Amino acid sequence: MFRTIARVDPATATEQSAYDRWMDQTADREQARIARIHGAEGIIPLPLWLTLFVISAVVFVYLLFFADPAEGRVTQGVLMGSVTVVISLLLLLLVFFNHPHGDGVGRLQPTAMERTLRLIDSQADAVGLDVTAPCDGDGNTH
């Protein structure tokens, strides 16, 4: 889009106003993209993962010291199992938050981007504009 608009030389006040509006919208899009980058995959750093696994192991070992020979195996199993299930589910939830995009239940889908692309295509068709993308579907420039 930048290459396309870079060749524009607004001559009238109306064209200058439209050009200024286009540049403002471009700046807004760039800011929105920067904000989306913060939501990109893999944002949970390795030290946090290591800390969480060590804390999980410490809690599990700590529970082992609550083992009481007077308690039945079922009671001890429920105590250990419930804590293990809770910790495991929380770690799995972090894995989900670390990779929120893709297929599967609850994964984020690019519906807003697809809707925007359809809107751009329909508006370009409405004004008879033939737009050639500067890159292919994978983002590689021609």
C-alpha positions as CSV (number, residue, x, y, z in Angstrom):
1,M,0.0,0.0,0.0
2,F,2.9,2.4,0.7
3,R,4.3,1.9,-2.7
4,T,0.9,2.6,-4.3
5,I,0.3,5.8,-2.3
6,A,3.9,7.0,-2.5
7,R,3.3,7.8,-6.2
8,V,0.3,10.0,-5.4
9,D,0.8,13.7,-5.8
10,P,-2.2,15.5,-4.4
11,A,-2.9,18.7,-6.4
12,T,-6.2,20.1,-5.1
13,A,-7.3,20.8,-1.5
14,T,-9.7,17.8,-1.6
15,E,-6.9,15.5,-2.8
16,Q,-4.6,16.8,-0.1
17,S,-7.3,16.3,2.5
18,A,-7.9,12.7,1.3
19,Y,-4.1,12.1,1.3
20,D,-3.8,13.4,4.8
21,R,-6.6,11.2,6.0
22,W,-5.0,8.2,4.3
23,M,-1.7,8.9,6.0
24,D,-3.5,9.2,9.4
25,Q,-5.3,5.9,8.8
26,T,-2.0,4.3,7.8
27,A,-0.4,5.5,11.1
28,D,-3.4,4.1,13.0
29,R,-3.0,0.8,11.2
30,E,0.7,0.7,12.1
31,Q,-0.1,1.4,15.7
32,A,-2.7,-1.3,15.8
33,R,-0.2,-3.8,14.2
34,I,2.3,-2.9,16.9
35,A,-0.3,-3.5,19.6
36,R,-1.2,-6.9,18.0
37,I,2.5,-7.9,18.1
38,H,2.3,-7.9,21.8
39,G,-0.4,-10.6,21.5
40,A,1.8,-12.8,19.3
41,E,2.6,-16.4,20.1
42,G,5.3,-17.4,22.4
43,I,5.1,-14.5,24.8
44,I,5.7,-16.5,28.0
45,P,9.5,-16.5,28.5
46,L,11.5,-19.6,29.3
47,P,12.4,-18.5,32.9
48,L,8.7,-18.3,33.7
49,W,8.1,-21.8,32.4
50,L,11.0,-23.1,34.4
51,T,9.8,-21.4,37.5
52,L,6.3,-22.8,37.1
53,F,7.6,-26.4,36.6
54,V,9.8,-26.1,39.7
55,I,6.9,-24.7,41.8
56,S,4.7,-27.5,40.6
57,A,7.3,-30.1,41.6
58,V,7.8,-28.5,45.0
59,V,4.0,-28.5,45.7
60,F,3.8,-32.2,44.6
61,V,6.7,-33.2,46.9
62,Y,5.3,-31.1,49.7
63,L,2.0,-33.1,49.4
64,L,4.0,-36.3,49.7
65,F,4.8,-35.3,53.3
66,F,1.1,-35.2,54.1
67,A,0.9,-39.0,53.5
68,D,-0.6,-40.5,56.7
69,P,-0.5,-44.3,57.2
70,A,-3.8,-44.0,59.1
71,E,-5.6,-42.6,56.0
72,G,-6.8,-44.9,53.3
73,R,-5.3,-45.1,49.9
74,V,-8.4,-43.5,48.3
75,T,-8.2,-40.5,50.6
76,Q,-4.5,-40.0,49.9
77,G,-5.0,-40.5,46.2
78,V,-7.8,-37.9,46.1
79,L,-5.6,-35.4,47.9
80,M,-2.6,-35.9,45.6
81,G,-4.7,-36.3,42.5
82,S,-6.7,-33.1,43.0
83,V,-3.7,-30.9,43.4
84,T,-1.9,-32.7,40.5
85,V,-5.0,-32.1,38.3
86,V,-5.2,-28.4,39.3
87,I,-1.5,-27.7,38.6
88,S,-1.6,-29.7,35.3
89,L,-4.7,-27.8,34.1
90,L,-3.1,-24.4,35.0
91,L,0.1,-25.3,33.1
92,L,-2.0,-26.4,30.1
93,L,-3.9,-23.1,30.2
94,L,-0.6,-21.3,30.1
95,V,0.4,-23.4,27.0
96,F,-2.9,-22.3,25.4
97,F,-2.2,-18.6,26.2
98,N,1.3,-19.0,24.9
99,H,0.0,-20.2,21.5
100,P,-3.5,-18.7,21.1
101,H,-3.7,-19.0,17.3
102,G,-4.5,-22.0,15.2
103,D,-7.1,-24.7,15.1
104,G,-8.9,-26.2,18.1
105,V,-11.4,-25.2,20.7
106,G,-11.1,-21.6,21.8
107,R,-8.2,-20.7,19.5
108,L,-8.2,-17.2,18.0
109,Q,-9.2,-17.1,14.3
110,P,-8.4,-14.3,11.8
111,T,-12.0,-13.4,11.3
112,A,-11.5,-9.7,11.6
113,M,-8.7,-9.7,9.1
114,E,-10.7,-11.8,6.7
115,R,-13.7,-9.5,7.0
116,T,-11.4,-6.5,6.4
117,L,-10.0,-8.1,3.3
118,R,-13.4,-8.9,1.9
119,L,-14.4,-5.2,2.6
120,I,-11.4,-3.9,0.8
121,D,-12.0,-6.2,-2.2
122,S,-15.7,-5.2,-2.4
123,Q,-14.8,-1.4,-2.2
124,A,-12.1,-1.8,-4.8
125,D,-14.6,-3.5,-7.1
126,A,-17.2,-0.8,-6.4
127,V,-14.9,1.9,-7.6
128,G,-13.4,-0.2,-10.4
129,L,-10.0,-0.2,-8.9
130,D,-7.7,-3.1,-9.9
131,V,-5.2,-3.6,-7.1
132,T,-2.2,-5.9,-7.4
133,A,-0.8,-6.9,-4.1
134,P,3.0,-6.3,-3.8
135,C,3.4,-9.8,-2.2
136,D,2.0,-13.3,-2.4
137,G,-0.2,-15.1,0.1
138,D,2.8,-16.0,2.2
139,G,4.1,-12.4,2.4
140,N,6.9,-12.8,-0.1
141,T,7.4,-9.8,-2.3
142,H,7.3,-10.2,-6.1
